[in-house]
Amino acid sequence: MTGGLHQAKHPVSAVLAGPYGHPFQPFVVTVPVGAWAASPVFDIASRFVSGPGFLARGSSRLIAIGVPGASAAAMVNGG
């Protein structure tokens, strides 16, 4: 019985798994999700301020951050 539990502790791939065999993908996926969720908030907020340029730039930068973040999340997806 303990042999099966001990076997489960070994990661399939050292690159895709963090400490104790836990995958990195759930942590990495928060970057694009957070960036893309904040981007429309910035767009909506830009409608209500007198100088919306900084919010529009921020929204564009959040989208730009999300793209490589999504690529990184796809690469570490353990399948």
C-alpha positions as CSV (number, residue, x, y, z in Angstrom):
1,M,0.0,0.0,0.0
2,T,2.7,2.5,0.8
3,G,4.6,1.6,-2.4
4,G,1.7,3.0,-4.5
5,L,1.6,6.2,-2.5
6,H,5.3,6.6,-2.7
7,Q,5.1,6.1,-6.5
8,A,2.5,8.9,-6.8
9,K,4.9,11.4,-5.3
10,H,7.3,11.2,-8.3
11,P,6.7,13.7,-11.0
12,V,6.2,12.5,-14.6
13,S,8.4,15.3,-15.9
14,A,10.8,17.4,-13.8
15,V,10.3,20.4,-16.2
16,L,6.5,20.4,-15.9
17,A,6.3,19.6,-12.2
18,G,7.2,21.7,-9.3
19,P,7.9,20.6,-5.7
20,Y,6.3,17.2,-4.7
21,G,5.2,16.6,-8.3
22,H,2.6,19.4,-8.3
23,P,2.2,20.9,-11.8
24,F,3.2,24.5,-12.6
25,Q,0.4,25.1,-15.1
26,P,-2.3,26.2,-12.5
27,F,0.1,28.8,-11.2
28,V,1.2,30.1,-14.7
29,V,-2.3,30.3,-16.1
30,T,-3.2,33.0,-13.5
31,V,-1.1,35.5,-15.4
32,P,-3.1,35.6,-18.7
33,V,-6.4,35.2,-16.9
34,G,-5.7,38.1,-14.6
35,A,-4.4,40.3,-17.3
36,W,-7.2,39.6,-19.7
37,A,-9.8,40.0,-16.9
38,A,-8.4,43.4,-15.9
39,S,-8.2,44.7,-19.5
40,P,-11.9,45.3,-20.0
41,V,-12.1,46.9,-16.5
42,F,-9.5,49.4,-17.7
43,D,-11.4,50.0,-20.9
44,I,-14.7,50.6,-19.0
45,A,-12.9,52.9,-16.5
46,S,-11.4,54.9,-19.4
47,R,-14.9,56.1,-20.3
48,F,-15.4,57.8,-17.0
49,V,-12.1,59.8,-16.5
50,S,-11.1,63.0,-18.1
51,G,-7.7,61.8,-19.4
52,P,-8.3,58.2,-20.5
53,G,-4.9,57.7,-22.3
54,F,-3.2,56.0,-19.4
55,L,-6.0,53.5,-18.9
56,A,-6.1,52.7,-22.7
57,R,-2.3,52.1,-22.7
58,G,-2.7,50.0,-19.5
59,S,-5.4,47.9,-21.2
60,S,-3.2,47.3,-24.3
61,R,-0.3,46.4,-22.1
62,L,-2.4,43.9,-20.1
63,I,-3.4,42.2,-23.3
64,A,0.2,42.2,-24.4
65,I,1.2,40.6,-21.1
66,G,-1.5,38.0,-21.4
67,V,-0.4,36.7,-24.8
68,P,3.1,35.4,-23.7
69,G,1.5,34.3,-20.4
70,A,-1.0,32.2,-22.3
71,S,1.8,30.7,-24.4
72,A,3.8,29.9,-21.3
73,A,0.7,28.3,-19.7
74,A,0.2,26.2,-22.9
75,M,3.8,25.0,-22.9
76,V,3.7,23.8,-19.3
77,N,0.3,22.2,-19.6
78,G,0.9,18.6,-18.5
79,G,-2.0,17.4,-20.6
